[in-house]
Amino acid sequence: DIVVDTEPLVVQICGSSPDVLYKATRALLKLGRRHRDAKRNQSSISGIDLNLGCPQSTARDGNFGAFLAEGDPDLALQCIASMKRAIDDEMDGDSTRQSRPRLSCKIRLRDR
Protein backbone atom coordinates (compact mmCIF):
# COMPACT_ATOMS: atom_id res chain seq x y z
CA ASP A 1 0.00 0.00 0.00
CA ILE A 2 1.10 3.52 -0.72
CA VAL A 3 0.14 6.17 1.80
CA VAL A 4 0.30 9.75 0.61
CA ASP A 5 0.07 12.31 3.39
CA THR A 6 -1.17 15.86 2.99
CA GLU A 7 2.39 17.23 2.89
CA PRO A 8 4.37 17.46 -0.35
CA LEU A 9 6.33 14.30 -1.01
CA VAL A 10 9.82 13.86 -2.52
CA VAL A 11 10.42 10.35 -3.83
CA GLN A 12 13.95 8.96 -4.09
CA ILE A 13 14.69 6.31 -6.70
CA CYS A 14 17.85 4.55 -7.80
CA GLY A 15 19.01 2.80 -10.91
CA SER A 16 21.41 2.94 -13.81
CA SER A 17 19.14 2.38 -16.82
CA PRO A 18 17.97 5.62 -18.46
CA ASP A 19 15.00 3.79 -20.00
CA VAL A 20 13.87 2.26 -16.71
CA LEU A 21 14.31 5.55 -14.86
CA TYR A 22 12.29 7.34 -17.56
CA LYS A 23 9.42 4.88 -17.09
CA ALA A 24 9.67 5.00 -13.30
CA THR A 25 9.58 8.80 -13.28
CA ARG A 26 6.47 8.88 -15.47
CA ALA A 27 4.78 6.23 -13.31
CA LEU A 28 5.50 8.22 -10.16
CA LEU A 29 4.05 11.38 -11.69
CA LYS A 30 0.89 9.53 -12.71
CA LEU A 31 0.58 8.14 -9.19
CA GLY A 32 1.07 11.62 -7.74
CA ARG A 33 -1.73 13.02 -9.89
CA ARG A 34 -4.09 10.32 -8.64
CA HIS A 35 -3.33 11.41 -5.07
CA ARG A 36 -3.63 15.16 -5.56
CA ASP A 37 -3.05 17.61 -2.74
CA ALA A 38 -6.55 19.09 -2.52
CA LYS A 39 -5.38 22.30 -0.79
CA ARG A 40 -2.96 23.17 -3.59
CA ASN A 41 -4.77 21.27 -6.39
CA GLN A 42 -1.56 19.72 -7.64
CA SER A 43 0.31 16.43 -7.53
CA SER A 44 1.18 15.12 -4.10
CA ILE A 45 4.73 14.48 -5.41
CA SER A 46 6.70 17.71 -5.30
CA GLY A 47 10.04 16.20 -6.27
CA ILE A 48 11.87 13.15 -7.54
CA ASP A 49 15.42 12.48 -6.41
CA LEU A 50 17.96 10.20 -8.10
CA ASN A 51 20.15 8.48 -5.54
CA LEU A 52 23.78 8.97 -6.60
CA GLY A 53 25.13 8.64 -3.08
CA CYS A 54 24.46 5.15 -1.73
CA PRO A 55 27.76 3.54 -0.66
CA GLN A 56 26.29 0.11 0.20
CA SER A 57 27.40 -3.12 -1.47
CA THR A 58 23.97 -3.57 -3.02
CA ALA A 59 24.52 -0.28 -4.89
CA ARG A 60 27.90 -1.53 -6.07
CA ASP A 61 26.36 -4.80 -7.25
CA GLY A 62 23.56 -2.93 -9.05
CA ASN A 63 25.77 -0.14 -10.40
CA PHE A 64 23.77 2.67 -8.83
CA GLY A 65 24.26 5.24 -6.11
CA ALA A 66 27.80 6.47 -5.49
CA PHE A 67 29.19 3.70 -7.71
CA LEU A 68 27.31 4.98 -10.75
CA ALA A 69 28.26 8.60 -10.09
CA GLU A 70 31.95 7.79 -9.65
CA GLY A 71 32.31 4.83 -12.00
CA ASP A 72 30.29 6.02 -14.99
CA PRO A 73 29.45 9.73 -14.73
CA ASP A 74 28.36 9.84 -18.39
CA LEU A 75 25.73 7.18 -17.71
CA ALA A 76 24.67 9.07 -14.57
CA LEU A 77 24.10 12.16 -16.75
CA GLN A 78 22.08 10.08 -19.22
CA CYS A 79 19.92 8.85 -16.33
CA ILE A 80 19.32 12.41 -15.12
CA ALA A 81 18.50 13.58 -18.66
CA SER A 82 16.00 10.75 -19.14
CA MET A 83 14.26 11.63 -15.86
CA LYS A 84 14.10 15.29 -16.90
CA ARG A 85 12.66 14.25 -20.26
CA ALA A 86 10.06 12.11 -18.46
CA ILE A 87 8.99 15.09 -16.36
CA ASP A 88 8.79 17.27 -19.48
CA ASP A 89 6.79 14.62 -21.37
CA GLU A 90 4.44 13.93 -18.48
CA MET A 91 3.87 17.62 -17.73
CA ASP A 92 3.42 18.56 -21.40
CA GLY A 93 0.65 21.12 -21.59
CA ASP A 94 0.84 21.99 -17.91
CA SER A 95 2.40 25.41 -18.06
CA THR A 96 2.20 26.17 -14.35
CA ARG A 97 5.74 26.04 -13.03
CA GLN A 98 4.45 25.49 -9.51
CA SER A 99 2.95 22.12 -10.43
CA ARG A 100 6.19 20.76 -11.95
CA PRO A 101 8.06 18.45 -9.59
CA ARG A 102 11.69 19.27 -8.91
CA LEU A 103 14.36 16.85 -10.05
CA SER A 104 17.33 16.48 -7.73
CA CYS A 105 20.24 14.11 -7.13
CA LYS A 106 21.56 12.97 -3.78
CA ILE A 107 25.32 12.80 -3.94
CA ARG A 108 27.67 11.46 -1.31
CA LEU A 109 31.41 11.23 -1.69
CA ARG A 110 32.56 7.91 -0.39
CA ASP A 111 35.88 7.06 1.21
CA ARG A 112 37.95 4.61 -0.73
Secondary structure as UniProt FT lines:
FT   STRAND          9..13
FT   HELIX           18..34
FT   TURN            38..41
FT   STRAND          45..52
FT   HELIX           57..62
FT   HELIX           66..71
FT   HELIX           73..90
FT   TURN            91..93
FT   HELIX           97..99
FT   STRAND          102..107
//
